[in-house]
Amino acid sequence: MKKHTYTTYIALSLIAVIPQVSFAAFDKIKSLLTAFQGILNLTVPIIFGLALIFFFYGLAQFIRSVSDKTIEEGKNKMKWGIIALFVMFSIFGIIKYIGDSVGISTGITGGPNNAPICDPSKGEYSGCESWQMP
């Protein structure tokens, strides 16, 4: 009989402790994801800038070239710089579209959801102070 009561006490103790442990793990995961988001927020503009610099470096190499080899190298650098910028902007657009569709704030500004409502026929003028009304 005593063994059964010890088992009961242990089971009840675990039931009381497990949610606290899981919520603590959730807080750690949440803080880890927040830290990762902070790192991404710093590195993404740097990567965009590097792709733009790579494109302009290829453009300068193309303009200043004297041989066919450097002309082709410049063209390739410009091509890959444009492809990198296109892919990055496309990913941002897809993330914003999905986030707006689901109702999640992505932190990406711009696009049709941020446009002010300026419809004179309906009498809606919120956010139209800086817009020229027809």
C-alpha positions, 0 to 999 in steps of 0.5 A, spaced: 500 500 500 505 504 501 508 503 494 502 505 491 501 512 495 509 514 493 507 512 486 501 517 487 505 522 490 510 522 484 505 522 479 502 528 482 508 532 483 510 530 476 503 533 473 504 539 477 511 540 475 511 538 467 507 544 465 512 549 469 518 546 465 514 546 458 512 553 459 520 555 461 522 551 455 517 555 451 520 562 454 527 559 452 525 558 445 521 564 444 527 568 447 532 564 442 527 566 436 527 573 438 534 573 438 535 570 431 530 575 429 534 581 431 540 578 428 536 577 421 534 584 422 541 586 422 544 582 417 538 582 411 540 590 410 547 588 409 546 582 404 541 587 400 547 592 400 552 587 398 548 585 392 547 592 390 555 593 391 556 587 387 552 589 381 555 596 381 562 593 381 560 589 375 557 595 372 564 599 373 568 593 371 564 593 364 564 600 363 572 600 364 573 594 361 578 594 355 578 586 353 573 581 352 574 577 358 573 583 363 567 585 359 564 578 360 566 578 367 562 585 368 556 582 365 556 576 369 557 580 375 551 585 373 547 579 372 548 575 378 547 582 382 540 583 379 538 575 380 540 576 387 536 582 388 530 579 385 530 573 389 531 577 395 525 582 394 521 576 391 522 573 398 520 579 402 514 580 397 512 573 398 513 573 406 509 580 406 503 577 402 502 570 406 503 575 412 497 579 410 493 574 408 494 570 414 493 576 419 501 576 421 505 582 422 511 581 418 514 588 420 515 589 412 512 596 410 509 598 404 504 595 399 497 596 398 495 594 405 499 600 408 495 605 403 491 610 406 483 610 405 482 616 400 475 614 397 471 621 396 465 617 394 464 614 400 466 619 405 473 616 407 479 620 408 483 617 414 490 618 413 489 622 406 492 629 409 498 628 405 495 625 399 492 630 393 485 629 392 482 629 385 
